[in-house]
């Protein structure tokens, strides 16, 4: 296989179905098996100088490359699974998100009571209008009015601060 591309083509025709079958069986994915098959023959081409006919036939050499590529693919899957498991449920808070949360908390506090309490119950604790009315001993319509006016005021403040910045 001394750099002859036709020899590589012949080798591919001879061994590719075996390489693909091994990869498909091990990886249980046609796309991954196709990738491994391609990687195997690219590796064989690049490493053609390392082939030693005294150590075995060409087919066996290519199959050994395929087995290494399959092992690499399985290891990559395992790494990816560990990575996904490690970050599952983790939310990375950026400085901007944190600053926005602090600013929002200050703006809500600036609404004064009872509006600040109503907004906090609704948005921080997820309470419904009815739950807020019961908890604060207020009529439902009053809670809804306070919440609506508070949201309008917060929106206006945020719009003004966006224009100013």
C-alpha positions as CSV (number, residue, x, y, z in Angstrom):
1,X,0.0,0.0,0.0
2,X,3.0,2.2,-0.6
3,X,0.9,5.3,-1.3
4,X,-1.1,3.8,-4.2
5,X,-4.6,5.2,-4.0
6,X,-5.9,2.3,-6.1
7,X,-4.6,-0.1,-3.5
8,X,-6.6,1.8,-0.9
9,X,-9.7,1.6,-3.1
10,X,-9.3,-2.1,-3.4
11,X,-8.7,-2.5,0.3
12,X,-11.8,-0.4,1.0
13,X,-14.0,-2.6,-1.3
14,X,-12.6,-5.7,0.4
15,X,-12.8,-4.7,4.0
16,X,-15.3,-1.8,4.4
17,X,-18.3,-3.9,4.9
18,X,-16.6,-5.9,7.7
19,X,-15.4,-2.7,9.3
20,X,-18.9,-1.2,9.0
21,X,-20.6,-4.3,10.5
22,X,-18.2,-4.4,13.4
23,X,-18.9,-0.7,14.1
24,X,-22.6,-0.9,13.7
25,X,-22.8,-3.9,16.0
26,X,-20.7,-2.2,18.7
27,X,-22.1,1.3,18.4
28,X,-25.7,0.5,17.6
29,X,-25.9,3.5,15.3
30,X,-25.6,3.6,11.5
31,X,-24.3,7.2,11.5
32,X,-21.6,6.4,14.1
33,X,-20.7,3.2,12.2
34,X,-20.3,5.2,9.0
35,X,-18.1,7.7,10.8
36,X,-15.9,5.0,12.3
37,X,-15.6,3.3,8.9
38,X,-14.4,6.5,7.3
39,X,-12.1,7.2,10.2
40,X,-10.6,3.7,9.9
41,X,-9.7,4.2,6.3
42,X,-8.4,7.7,6.8
43,X,-6.2,6.3,9.6
44,X,-5.1,3.4,7.4
45,X,-4.1,5.8,4.7
46,X,-2.2,8.2,7.0
47,X,-0.5,5.3,8.8
48,X,0.2,3.2,5.8
49,X,4.0,3.4,6.4
50,X,3.5,1.6,9.7
51,X,2.0,-1.5,8.1
52,X,4.3,-4.5,8.4
53,X,3.3,-7.5,6.3
54,X,5.5,-9.7,8.5
55,X,3.2,-9.0,11.4
56,X,-0.1,-10.0,9.7
57,X,-2.2,-9.5,6.6
58,X,-3.6,-6.2,5.5
59,X,-7.2,-7.0,6.4
60,X,-6.2,-7.8,10.0
61,X,-4.3,-4.6,10.2
62,X,-7.4,-2.6,9.1
63,X,-9.6,-4.4,11.5
64,X,-7.3,-3.6,14.3
65,X,-7.5,0.1,13.4
66,X,-11.3,-0.2,13.3
67,X,-11.4,-1.7,16.7
68,X,-9.4,1.2,18.1
69,X,-11.7,3.7,16.3
70,X,-14.7,1.9,17.8
71,X,-13.1,2.0,21.3
72,X,-12.5,5.8,20.7
73,X,-16.1,6.3,19.8
74,X,-17.4,4.4,22.8
75,X,-15.0,6.4,25.1
76,X,-16.3,9.7,23.6
77,X,-19.9,8.6,24.3
78,X,-19.0,7.8,27.9
79,X,-17.3,11.2,28.3
80,X,-20.2,13.0,26.8
81,X,-22.6,11.1,29.1
82,X,-20.5,12.0,32.1
83,X,-20.4,15.6,31.0
84,X,-24.2,15.8,30.6
85,X,-24.8,14.1,33.9
86,X,-22.4,16.6,35.6
87,X,-24.2,19.7,34.3
88,X,-27.7,18.3,34.5
89,X,-29.7,20.7,36.7
90,X,-27.0,23.2,37.0
91,X,-27.9,26.7,36.0
92,X,-25.0,29.1,35.5
93,X,-25.9,32.6,36.5
94,X,-24.1,35.3,34.6
95,X,-23.1,38.6,36.2
96,X,-25.8,40.3,34.1
97,X,-28.5,37.9,35.3
98,X,-27.5,38.4,38.9
99,X,-27.4,42.2,38.4
100,X,-30.9,42.1,36.8
101,X,-32.2,40.1,39.8
102,X,-30.8,42.5,42.3
103,X,-32.2,45.5,40.4
104,X,-35.6,43.9,40.1
105,X,-35.6,43.1,43.8
106,X,-34.8,46.8,44.6
107,X,-37.5,48.0,42.2
108,X,-40.1,45.7,43.7
109,X,-39.1,46.8,47.2
110,X,-39.5,50.5,46.0
111,X,-43.2,49.8,45.2
112,X,-43.9,49.9,48.9
113,X,-46.5,47.9,50.8
114,X,-48.8,46.3,50.0
115,X,-47.8,46.2,46.3
116,X,-44.3,45.0,47.0
117,X,-45.6,42.1,49.1
118,X,-48.2,41.2,46.4
119,X,-45.6,41.2,43.6
120,X,-43.2,39.2,45.7
121,X,-45.9,36.6,46.5
122,X,-47.0,36.3,42.9
123,X,-43.6,36.2,41.2
124,X,-41.1,34.9,43.8
125,X,-43.4,32.4,45.5
126,X,-45.7,31.7,42.6
127,X,-48.9,32.3,44.6
128,X,-52.2,32.7,42.7
129,X,-54.3,35.9,43.0
130,X,-56.7,34.0,45.2
131,X,-54.0,32.7,47.5
132,X,-52.6,36.2,47.8
133,X,-56.0,37.6,48.6
134,X,-56.6,35.0,51.3
135,X,-53.1,35.3,52.8
136,X,-53.3,39.1,53.0
137,X,-57.0,39.3,53.9
138,X,-57.7,41.5,50.9
139,X,-60.5,41.4,48.3
140,X,-59.5,39.6,45.1
141,X,-60.1,42.6,42.9
142,X,-57.8,44.7,45.0
143,X,-55.0,42.2,44.7
144,X,-55.5,42.1,41.0
145,X,-55.5,45.9,40.7
146,X,-52.4,46.3,42.9
147,X,-50.6,43.7,40.8
148,X,-51.6,45.2,37.5
149,X,-50.6,48.7,38.5
150,X,-47.3,47.4,40.0
151,X,-46.4,45.6,36.8
152,X,-47.1,48.8,34.8
153,X,-45.0,50.8,37.1
154,X,-42.1,48.3,37.0
155,X,-42.3,48.2,33.2
156,X,-42.2,52.0,33.0
157,X,-39.2,52.2,35.4
158,X,-37.3,49.5,33.4
159,X,-38.0,51.3,30.1
160,X,-36.7,54.6,31.6
161,X,-33.6,52.8,33.0
162,X,-33.0,51.2,29.6
163,X,-33.2,54.6,27.8
164,X,-30.9,56.1,30.4
165,X,-28.2,53.4,30.1
